[in-house]
């Protein structure tokens, strides 16, 4: 198992294994609750196993402080036609409330930045809920730019089914 060191003593980010699936699902449910979107979570241990570990569709890293789980990040690599290069898309970054405001988020971003650089990525992108002002302020402090001219669209499974007929 690979660990990524940070500049905070005893804070590590580690790769996940198939044994972490229940923990990953639990953390997904925690972020969904924070985002007031618990009703949206349909992921199961089986779907996570297939997507993350069998089909390699995403990467998940677990944050641990002194051996205690304090959060996670999930990401995948995408491609920008404009740049003609890979990008890192951050699906989730979640730090448990009692560990926020301690510089942990910045350390997790540093690890992601290192991974992006090592993999030739020219961009890192993610979305943030409009009401989440603490996160918005944090992202701006990193130098991130809100892409206000873009709107995110989503087709759900039923709409995809309708298109694939």
C-alpha positions, -999 to +999 in steps of 0.1 A: +000+000+000+013+034-010+013+063+015+017+100+005+035+122+031+023+157+039+038+186+058+015+180+088+031+156+113+013+122+113-010+132+084-009+107+056-029+100+025-030+064+015-041+044-014-071+022-008-075-015-012-106-036-018-109-041+020-116-003+022-149-005+003-171-003+034-151+027+046-153+044+012-190+040+011-193+053+047-173+084+038-194+089+006-225+089+028-209+114+052-201+139+024-236+134+009-251+143+043-229+174+046-240+184+011-276+178+020-278+151-008-281+119+011-311+109-010-288+109-041-265+081-029-272+049-047-237+035-046-233+001-030-202-018-020-206-039-051-208-009-075-178+007-058-158-026-060-165-029-097-159+008-106-128+015-085-110-018-082-121-039-112-126-012-139-102+013-126-126+042-132-115+062-102-089+065-075-097+070-038-072+081-012-079+080+025-066+107+048-054+095+082-041+116+111-023+096+138-039+065+123-075+079+125-095+083+093-102+120+089-114+122+053-108+112+017-104+123-019-117+106-050-106+116-085-101+104-120-082+114-151-100+131-179-089+148-212-091+184-224-094+188-261-085+225-258-052+217-240-047+184-258-036+168-225-049+149-195-065+166-165-073+155-130-110+157-121-116+158-083-149+141-077-148+145-039-127+160-012-141+155+023-126+163+057-146+154+088-159+186+104-137+183+136-106+183+114-114+213+092-095+246+095-062+229+103-045+230+069-054+194+061-073+203+029-044+222+016-021+193+022-045+169+004-045+194-026-007+194-026-007+156-029-033+158-057-012+185-074+019+163-072-001+134-088-015+156-115+020+169-123+035+133-123+007+122-148+012+151-172-020+169-163-024+205-173-056+211-153-073+201-121-111+207-120-139+200-096-174+213-088-186+229-056-221+236-044-230+274-046-240+276-009-207+260+003-190+294+010-162+279+033-151+256+005-154+283-021-132+306+000-107+278+005-105+270-032-099+307-040-071+308-015-054+281-035-056+302-066-086+283-082-108+302-105-146+298-106-157+289-141-188+310-139-194+309-177-200+272-176-231+253-164-229+217-154-255+194-170-264+159-160-284+131-176-296+105-151-298+068-158-334+070-171-325+098-196-295+078-207-317+048-212-341+069-233-312+081-255-298+046-261-330+032-276 
